[in-house]
Amino acid sequence: MHCCKKTLNRLQASGKRFSIALLLLLALPAAGQAQDVVIARNTVYVEGSSHGALYSINYDRVFRFGARFTNTYRIGFSLLNNAIALPLGINFLKGDGFHHFEFGLTVVPYVQNYQHLFSAGSLSDKKIYLIPGIGYRYQPPGGGFFFKAMAAPVVYLDPPSDNFWKMDGKVYAGGSIGAGISF
């Protein structure tokens, strides 16, 4: 009987050690993953603007993390009444964590009467907006709610229909606000 108790105690002690070892083996990979921060590189957002396309739906992608700046590009789309716009831009972000200063350049090709863009004659009106801006971006590193606000001079170029390179430029004060989600 004493022999059976001794064996039973050894089995219980071995079982406890086995349980602790199994628990550690399962917990270690999870602990290692908890320290890895997944950086959200993609953002989809809606932006309202004071000039050009009054709104646009945009995709923004981080393509470079740098010691001085993080770089993103953006491409957007806007369709309003009989006008279509395609905002294209590059941004430089400064800051860590959730809050960033943003410097960017956006070019917005804008076409009124886009239905006649490839028709004979000059029925559509093509314009270009150049927007070098500075502002604030809220973007959590792991993803989630995204917000940005920019102030910028807006360079408006409206070439005549018969000569695209003969543009009369005008400069306006402008701004934009955008909100969306990063993932």
N, C-alpha and C positions, 0 to 999 in steps of 0.2 A: 504494500500500500504506500509506504514511504517512497518507494521507487517511482510509482505512478505520479505522486504529487510533485516530485522533483522534475520529472519529465514534463508535466503539465506547466509548471512554473517556467521552465526553459522555453517551451513553445510560446507561452504568453509573452515573455520578454522578447523573443525573436519576432513575434507578431507585431509588437509595439515598435521595435526597431524598423521592421519592414514598412509599417504604416508611415513612420516619420520619414524614411528614405523616399517612399513613393510620393508623399506630400511635397517634399523638397524638390524632387525631380519635376513634378508638375508645376510648382510655383516658380522655379527659376526662369523658364522661358517667358512666362507672363511678366515677371519683374524686369527682364531685359527689354521686353516690348514696351513696357510702360515708360521707359526712359527715352525711347526713340520718338521724336516729334515728327509727325507727318506734316509737311508744309503744303498748304493748299496753293496749287499753282494756277487753278482755273477759276474764273469768275464770270457769271452771267448777271447783267444788270440793265436797268432801264435808266436812261439819262434824259433830263430836260435841259434845254439850252436856250439862251436868249436870242441867238442869231443862227441862221441856217436851218438845219433840221430842228424843229421845235422839240422833238423827242427822237430817241433812237433806242433800239434794243442792241446790246453789245456783248461781245465775248472778249475777255481780257485774259492773257496768259503770261505768267512769269516765265521768261526764257533764260534768265541769267541771274544768279545770286552772286554779288560781288562784295568785296570788302568796303568799297565806298558807296556803291549804288546797286540796287536791285533793278533790273530792267524788265519791262513788260511791253507787249504789243497789244493792240486792240483793233477789232474790226466790228463795225456796226451796220445796222440797216434801219432805214426809215422810209415809210410810205405814207404820205398824207395828201389827200385830195388828188391832184394830178402831178405831184412832185415826188421824186425818189432821191434818196441820199445814201451815201456809203462812207461813213466816217472811218478813217484809217489813222492809227496813231502809234507813237512810241512814247513810253513813260520812263522816268528815272525816279525811283523811290529812295528816300533817305530816312533811316530810322529802323528800330527793331521792335519786335513785339506787335502790338495792336495798332500803333499810331505811326503815321509816316507823312513826311513832306513829299509832295509829288510835283515834279517838273515834267512837262510833256509838250509834244507837238502833234497836233491832229490836223489832217487834211480832209476836207469834206467835199468831194465832188457832189454837186447838187444839180438835178435836171428837172425843170418844169416842163410839163407836157411830154413826159417820158414815153408815152404811147407812140409818139412820132419821132423818136430818137433816130431810128434808122430809115425813115421815110425820105423820099426825094424832097429837096427844098430844105429850108431852115425853120421847121415848125416847132422844134423844141428849143428851150432856152437853157444853156449850160452855164453854170456858175461854179466857182471854187471858193471855199472858205479856208483860210490858214489860221490856225488857232494855237499860238504858243502860250501855254498857261502854267500857273503855279497854284498849288492848293494843298488840301489836306485829304488824306485817305485813312479810313479806319478799315483794317483788314486783319482779322485774327490769323495767326500763323497756321492753326489747325483747321481753318475753314469756319463758315458760319456767315452771319450778317455782314454785309459789305456796304460802305458808304463813302462817297467822295464829294467834295465841293471844290470848284476851280474858279479862279478869276483870270481873265485873259483879254489882251487886245485881239480883236477879230479883224483879220485882213480879208476884205471882201473883193473878189475879182470877178468881173462880169464882162467877158469878152464879147465883141459883136459876133453875130452869127456867121458872117462871111470871113472873119479873120480871128482865129482862136488866140493868137499870140499878141494881138493888140488889145491889152486889157487896161481898163481904168480901175485903179485900186482905191478903195476907201477903207478907213480904219474906224472901228467902233469899239467901245468898251463892252465887254461881255462876261458871261459867266455860265456855269452849268452845275447841276446837282444830280447825282446818281445814287441809286440804291439797288442792291441785289443780294446774291449769295455766292460765297466762295466755297470751293470744294477741291 
